Amino acid sequence: MTARATPWRNEPPADHRTGPAARLLPYHRLGHADPEHRWWKPLVELLLFGAFYLVLAIVLGIVWAVGLVAVRGEEALDEVFLPGAELDILDPAIFFVLFFSLVLMIPALLAARAIMGPRPLGLLLSVTGRLRPGLLGRCLLAALVVYAVAQAAASLVEYALAGTPAAPQPVEGFWWLIAMIVLVVPLQCAAEELVFRGYLLQTVGRWLRRPVFAILLPVPLFTFGHLYDAWGLLAVAVMAVVAGYLTWRTGGLEAAIALHVVNNVVATLLGALGLADPDAVESTWVALTVSAGTQLVFAWWVVRFVRRHGVEVTRTVRPPRPGALPVPGPAGPAGLAGRGGPGEGTGAWVCPGPPACPGHWAARTPGRAPEPLP
């Protein structure tokens, strides 16, 4: 990684280039790695994603309902679906269906991306086209340390103000909850990041070059998907901004996934231990301050690590070779590039202008060979 390959340097807003052909794309612009990109493709991808997810959610609901009746009897469904019934998120059955229903966004989105592109599918994960396990592991470890220190500090403050802190009181079905916290919650967090920091960042990045738009525009969608008061929603919004910024700055979802996983695992674990109420919708400015401070410290560490270790944050995209593509001939029928005299059947790497992606091959201009744009 070189200094000019980093997307946060003071450079013109145009995509970074290493020459007249190659381009260095930051994460939010990876949709432009597809030479067949069109501005409307993300919208069709969204419709396909919604359709696939709806089918999977219906199947999950049917299977879950049948299983619940088989284990607990018919009255179990009445307790869940009767008017006025309150869902207990710490009931293992309710916990599973709420969190695993979000996991289904992963296969639904990957199926939609497989149809619409760009490929490889791993471009949703990082600029390398795959998940980077080393970076993910280091980010998970850093998030665990930061959250552990923050939780210990909060416990010391509680002890100083209120005396002995409350003792853990594990809820019923504790071990079932622990198993799902370990196995399901990380997948739920990864699914949300794949949609809100993967698909949405790259969708906005297909239309707008500036990363600030890709980072901020999805924030309201993520924030208002949570049912909290004003302080709680502000805390969610801060997390969305930090996760979006880290996704752009690191060239992938690893840091955002790590932050989300540790945040949700800590919250649900405290609920399973009886030390927090996971159904609470009210928060305070103190909780907002602690949450935001913890996430900002984590972001500072990640940015420092990425800069010091030269983590790849852009993807080099080169156009296909002109000689390998057919282009229109001078009299109508398409000929092969490279045939004929000078200027005959020659392709050029040109920009047709927004909203289409730069990177399509244009027909030969009569009378002269097309020139590549700088």
C-alpha positions as CSV (number, residue, x, y, z in Angstrom):
1,M,0.0,0.0,0.0
2,T,1.3,3.4,-0.9
3,A,0.3,6.8,0.3
4,R,-1.6,7.7,-2.8
5,A,-3.6,4.4,-2.6
6,T,-5.2,5.4,0.7
7,P,-8.7,6.9,0.3
8,W,-8.4,9.4,3.1
9,R,-5.5,11.5,1.6
10,N,-6.2,15.0,0.4
11,E,-6.8,14.2,-3.3
12,P,-9.3,15.2,-5.9
13,P,-12.8,13.6,-5.5
14,A,-12.3,11.5,-8.7
15,D,-11.5,7.8,-8.3
16,H,-7.8,7.2,-7.7
17,R,-5.8,6.1,-10.7
18,T,-2.4,4.6,-11.2
19,G,-2.4,5.3,-15.0
20,P,-4.7,5.9,-17.9
21,A,-6.3,2.4,-17.4
22,A,-5.9,1.1,-13.9
23,R,-8.1,2.6,-11.1
24,L,-7.8,2.3,-7.3
25,L,-11.3,1.9,-5.9
26,P,-12.1,2.4,-2.2
27,Y,-14.6,0.1,-0.6
28,H,-17.7,2.2,-1.2
29,R,-16.9,2.4,-5.0
30,L,-16.4,-1.3,-5.5
31,G,-19.6,-1.5,-7.6
32,H,-17.5,0.2,-10.3
33,A,-15.3,-2.9,-10.5
34,D,-17.9,-4.4,-12.7
35,P,-17.5,-3.3,-16.3
36,E,-21.2,-4.1,-16.9
37,H,-22.3,-1.8,-14.1
38,R,-25.5,0.2,-14.6
39,W,-27.0,2.8,-12.2
40,W,-30.2,0.8,-11.8
41,K,-28.7,-2.5,-10.9
42,P,-28.6,-1.9,-7.1
43,L,-32.3,-1.2,-7.2
44,V,-33.0,-4.5,-8.9
45,E,-30.7,-6.2,-6.4
46,L,-32.7,-4.7,-3.6
47,L,-35.9,-6.1,-5.0
48,L,-34.4,-9.5,-5.4
49,F,-32.9,-9.4,-1.9
50,G,-36.3,-8.5,-0.4
51,A,-38.1,-11.3,-2.3
52,F,-35.5,-13.9,-1.2
53,Y,-35.5,-12.7,2.4
54,L,-39.4,-12.8,2.5
55,V,-39.4,-16.4,1.3
56,L,-36.7,-17.5,3.8
57,A,-38.4,-15.7,6.7
58,I,-41.8,-17.4,5.9
59,V,-40.1,-20.8,5.8
60,L,-38.3,-20.1,9.1
61,G,-41.5,-18.9,10.7
62,I,-43.4,-22.1,9.7
63,V,-40.6,-24.4,10.9
64,W,-40.2,-22.5,14.2
65,A,-44.0,-22.5,14.9
66,V,-44.2,-26.2,14.2
67,G,-41.3,-26.9,16.5
68,L,-42.6,-24.7,19.3
69,V,-46.0,-26.5,19.2
70,A,-44.3,-29.8,19.2
71,V,-42.2,-28.9,22.3
72,R,-44.5,-26.7,24.3
73,G,-48.0,-27.4,23.1
74,E,-50.5,-25.4,21.1
75,E,-50.9,-22.8,23.9
76,A,-47.3,-21.7,23.3
77,L,-48.4,-19.9,20.0
78,D,-51.3,-18.2,21.8
79,E,-48.8,-16.8,24.4
80,V,-46.8,-15.3,21.5
81,F,-49.4,-14.1,19.0
82,L,-52.4,-13.1,21.1
83,P,-53.1,-9.4,21.2
84,G,-51.4,-7.7,24.1
85,A,-48.8,-10.6,24.4
86,E,-45.3,-9.4,25.4
87,L,-42.3,-11.0,23.9
88,D,-39.7,-12.1,26.4
89,I,-36.5,-11.8,24.4
90,L,-34.7,-13.9,27.0
91,D,-37.0,-16.8,26.3
92,P,-34.6,-19.1,24.3
93,A,-37.3,-19.8,21.6
94,I,-38.1,-16.1,21.2
95,F,-34.4,-15.2,21.3
96,F,-33.6,-17.7,18.5
97,V,-36.3,-16.7,16.1
98,L,-35.6,-12.9,16.5
99,F,-31.9,-13.2,16.0
100,F,-31.8,-16.0,13.4
101,S,-34.4,-14.3,11.3
102,L,-31.8,-11.5,10.7
103,V,-29.2,-14.1,9.8
104,L,-31.3,-15.0,6.8
105,M,-30.3,-11.7,5.3
106,I,-26.9,-13.2,4.4
107,P,-28.1,-15.9,1.9
108,A,-30.8,-13.6,0.6
109,L,-28.3,-10.8,-0.2
110,L,-25.6,-13.1,-1.6
111,A,-28.2,-14.7,-3.9
112,A,-29.2,-11.2,-5.2
113,R,-25.6,-10.2,-5.6
114,A,-24.8,-13.4,-7.5
115,I,-27.5,-12.5,-10.0
116,M,-26.8,-8.8,-10.4
117,G,-23.1,-8.6,-9.7
118,P,-20.5,-7.3,-9.3
119,R,-18.3,-10.4,-8.9
120,P,-16.6,-11.8,-6.9
121,L,-19.3,-11.9,-4.2
122,G,-16.5,-11.3,-1.7
123,L,-16.4,-7.7,-2.8
124,L,-19.2,-7.2,-0.3
125,L,-16.6,-8.2,2.4
126,S,-13.5,-6.2,1.5
127,V,-11.5,-4.8,-1.3
128,T,-9.5,-8.0,-1.5
129,G,-12.7,-10.0,-2.5
130,R,-12.7,-12.0,0.7
131,L,-12.9,-11.8,4.5
132,R,-9.5,-11.1,6.0
133,P,-9.4,-13.4,9.1
134,G,-6.3,-11.9,10.5
135,L,-7.7,-8.4,10.6
136,L,-11.0,-9.7,11.9
137,G,-9.3,-11.5,14.7
138,R,-7.3,-8.5,15.8
139,C,-10.3,-6.3,15.7
140,L,-12.3,-8.7,17.8
141,L,-9.5,-8.9,20.4
142,A,-9.2,-5.1,20.5
143,A,-13.0,-4.7,20.9
144,L,-13.1,-7.2,23.7
145,V,-10.3,-5.4,25.5
146,V,-11.9,-2.0,25.1
147,Y,-15.4,-3.2,26.1
148,A,-14.0,-5.1,29.1
149,V,-12.2,-2.0,30.4
150,A,-15.3,0.1,29.9
151,Q,-17.5,-2.4,31.7
152,A,-15.0,-2.6,34.6
153,A,-14.9,1.2,34.8
154,A,-18.7,1.3,34.9
155,S,-18.8,-1.3,37.7
156,L,-16.3,0.7,39.7
157,V,-18.4,3.8,39.3
158,E,-21.5,1.9,40.3
159,Y,-19.7,0.5,43.4
160,A,-18.6,4.0,44.4
161,L,-22.0,5.5,44.1
162,A,-24.3,2.7,45.1
163,G,-22.2,0.3,47.2
164,T,-22.0,-3.4,46.3
165,P,-23.0,-4.0,42.7
166,A,-25.8,-6.4,41.9
167,A,-24.9,-10.1,41.9
168,P,-25.5,-12.1,38.7
169,Q,-28.8,-14.0,38.6
170,P,-28.8,-16.2,35.5
171,V,-32.2,-16.4,33.8
172,E,-34.1,-19.6,33.1
173,G,-32.7,-21.4,30.1
174,F,-29.3,-19.7,30.7
175,W,-27.2,-22.3,28.9
176,W,-29.4,-22.3,25.9
177,L,-29.0,-18.6,25.7
178,I,-25.2,-18.8,26.1
179,A,-25.1,-21.3,23.1
180,M,-27.1,-18.9,20.9
181,I,-25.1,-15.9,22.1
182,V,-22.0,-17.7,20.9
183,L,-23.4,-19.2,17.7
184,V,-26.2,-17.0,16.5
185,V,-25.5,-13.4,17.7
186,P,-22.2,-13.1,15.7
187,L,-24.0,-14.2,12.5
188,Q,-26.8,-11.7,13.2
189,C,-24.3,-8.9,13.6
190,A,-22.4,-10.0,10.4
191,A,-25.7,-10.0,8.5
192,E,-26.6,-6.5,9.6
193,E,-23.2,-5.2,8.6
194,L,-23.4,-7.0,5.3
195,V,-26.6,-5.1,4.5
196,F,-26.1,-1.7,6.2
197,R,-22.4,-1.2,5.8
198,G,-21.9,-3.5,2.8
199,Y,-24.8,-3.3,0.3
200,L,-25.9,0.3,1.3
201,L,-22.4,1.8,1.3
202,Q,-21.6,0.3,-2.1
203,T,-25.0,1.3,-3.5
204,V,-24.6,4.9,-2.5
205,G,-21.0,4.7,-3.8
206,R,-22.2,3.7,-7.2
207,W,-24.0,7.0,-7.5
208,L,-21.9,9.4,-5.4
209,R,-18.1,9.6,-5.2
210,R,-17.7,11.3,-1.8
211,P,-17.4,8.7,1.0
212,V,-19.2,11.0,3.5
213,F,-22.5,10.3,1.6
214,A,-22.0,6.6,1.6
215,I,-21.3,6.6,5.4
216,L,-24.1,8.9,6.5
217,L,-27.0,8.3,4.2
218,P,-27.6,4.7,5.5
219,V,-27.5,5.8,9.2
220,P,-31.2,6.7,9.6
221,L,-32.2,3.3,8.1
222,F,-30.1,1.5,10.7
223,T,-31.0,3.8,13.6
224,F,-34.8,3.7,13.2
225,G,-34.8,-0.1,13.0
226,H,-34.3,0.0,16.8
227,L,-37.0,0.8,19.3
228,Y,-35.3,3.1,21.8
229,D,-35.8,6.5,23.2
230,A,-33.9,9.5,21.9
231,W,-30.7,8.8,23.9
232,G,-30.8,5.1,22.8
233,L,-31.3,6.1,19.1
234,L,-28.4,8.5,19.3
235,A,-26.2,5.7,20.6
236,V,-27.2,3.5,17.7
237,A,-26.6,6.4,15.3
238,V,-23.1,6.9,16.7
239,M,-22.3,3.2,16.3
240,A,-23.6,3.3,12.7
241,V,-21.3,6.3,11.8
242,V,-18.3,4.7,13.5
243,A,-18.9,1.3,11.7
244,G,-19.4,3.1,8.3
245,Y,-16.3,5.1,8.8
246,L,-14.2,2.1,9.7
247,T,-15.6,0.1,6.7
248,W,-14.4,2.9,4.4
249,R,-11.1,3.5,6.2
250,T,-10.1,-0.2,6.4
251,G,-11.4,-1.3,3.0
252,G,-13.7,-3.9,4.4
253,L,-16.3,-5.0,7.0
254,E,-14.0,-6.8,9.4
255,A,-13.7,-3.9,11.9
256,A,-17.4,-3.1,11.8
257,I,-18.4,-6.7,12.3
258,A,-16.0,-7.0,15.3
259,L,-17.4,-3.9,16.9
260,H,-21.0,-5.0,16.3
261,V,-20.4,-8.6,17.6
262,V,-18.7,-7.5,20.8
263,N,-21.3,-4.8,21.5
264,N,-24.2,-7.3,21.0
265,V,-22.6,-10.2,22.8
266,V,-21.8,-8.1,25.8
267,A,-25.4,-6.7,25.9
268,T,-27.1,-10.1,25.6
269,L,-24.7,-11.7,28.0
270,L,-25.4,-9.1,30.7
271,G,-29.1,-9.8,30.1
272,A,-28.7,-13.5,30.4
273,L,-26.9,-13.0,33.7
274,G,-29.7,-10.8,35.0
275,L,-27.4,-7.7,35.1
276,A,-29.3,-5.8,32.4
277,D,-32.8,-5.6,30.9
278,P,-32.6,-6.4,27.2
279,D,-36.2,-5.3,26.7
280,A,-35.5,-1.8,28.0
281,V,-36.1,1.0,25.5
282,E,-35.0,3.9,27.7
283,S,-31.5,5.2,28.0
284,T,-29.6,8.2,29.4
285,W,-26.9,10.6,28.3
286,V,-24.5,8.8,30.5
287,A,-25.0,5.5,28.7
288,L,-24.6,7.4,25.4
289,T,-21.3,9.0,26.5
290,V,-19.9,5.6,27.7
291,S,-21.0,3.8,24.5
292,A,-19.7,6.5,22.2
293,G,-16.4,6.8,24.0
294,T,-15.9,3.1,23.9
295,Q,-16.5,2.9,20.2
296,L,-14.3,5.9,19.4
297,V,-11.4,4.4,21.3
298,F,-11.8,1.2,19.3
299,A,-12.0,3.2,16.1
300,W,-8.8,5.0,17.0
301,W,-7.0,1.7,17.6
302,V,-8.2,0.2,14.3
303,V,-7.2,3.2,12.2
304,R,-3.7,3.3,13.9
305,F,-3.3,-0.5,13.2
306,V,-4.3,-0.2,9.6
307,R,-1.9,2.7,8.9
308,R,1.0,1.1,10.7
309,H,0.6,-2.3,9.1
310,G,-0.2,-1.3,5.5
311,V,-3.6,-3.0,5.4
312,E,-4.9,-3.0,1.8
313,V,-7.7,-0.4,1.6
314,T,-8.3,0.0,-2.2
315,R,-8.7,-2.4,-5.1
316,T,-6.8,-2.1,-8.3
317,V,-9.2,-2.5,-11.3
318,R,-7.8,-2.7,-14.8
319,P,-9.9,-2.7,-18.0
320,P,-10.0,-5.8,-20.3
321,R,-7.5,-5.9,-23.1
322,P,-8.8,-4.0,-26.2
323,G,-7.7,-6.9,-28.5
324,A,-10.0,-9.3,-26.7
325,L,-13.2,-7.4,-27.3
326,P,-15.4,-7.1,-30.4
327,V,-16.2,-3.5,-31.5
328,P,-18.3,-2.2,-34.3
329,G,-16.6,-2.0,-37.7
330,P,-16.7,1.0,-40.0
331,A,-19.6,-0.3,-42.1
332,G,-22.0,-1.8,-39.5
333,P,-21.1,-5.4,-38.8
334,A,-19.0,-5.9,-35.7
335,G,-15.4,-6.8,-36.3
336,L,-12.6,-7.9,-34.0
337,A,-10.6,-5.3,-32.2
338,G,-7.1,-4.9,-33.6
339,R,-8.0,-5.8,-37.2
340,G,-7.7,-3.4,-40.1
341,G,-5.5,-0.5,-40.6
342,P,-4.6,2.2,-38.0
343,G,-7.6,3.2,-36.0
344,E,-9.7,0.3,-37.4
345,G,-11.7,-1.6,-34.7
346,T,-9.7,0.0,-31.9
347,G,-11.4,0.1,-28.4
348,A,-10.8,2.7,-25.8
349,W,-11.2,2.9,-22.1
350,V,-13.7,5.8,-21.9
351,C,-16.2,7.3,-19.4
352,P,-19.7,7.6,-20.8
353,G,-20.6,9.9,-17.9
354,P,-23.0,9.6,-15.0
355,P,-25.0,7.7,-14.0
356,A,-23.2,4.9,-15.8
357,C,-19.9,3.6,-14.5
358,P,-16.7,4.7,-16.1
359,G,-15.2,1.7,-17.8
360,H,-17.2,0.8,-20.9
361,W,-15.8,0.3,-24.4
362,A,-17.0,2.8,-26.9
363,A,-17.4,2.3,-30.6
364,R,-14.7,3.7,-32.9
365,T,-15.3,7.4,-33.9
366,P,-15.3,7.6,-37.7
367,G,-12.2,9.2,-39.1
368,R,-9.9,8.7,-36.0
369,A,-9.0,6.2,-33.4
370,P,-10.5,6.9,-29.9
371,E,-8.0,8.1,-27.3
372,P,-8.0,6.9,-23.7
373,L,-9.1,9.5,-21.2
374,P,-6.5,10.6,-18.7
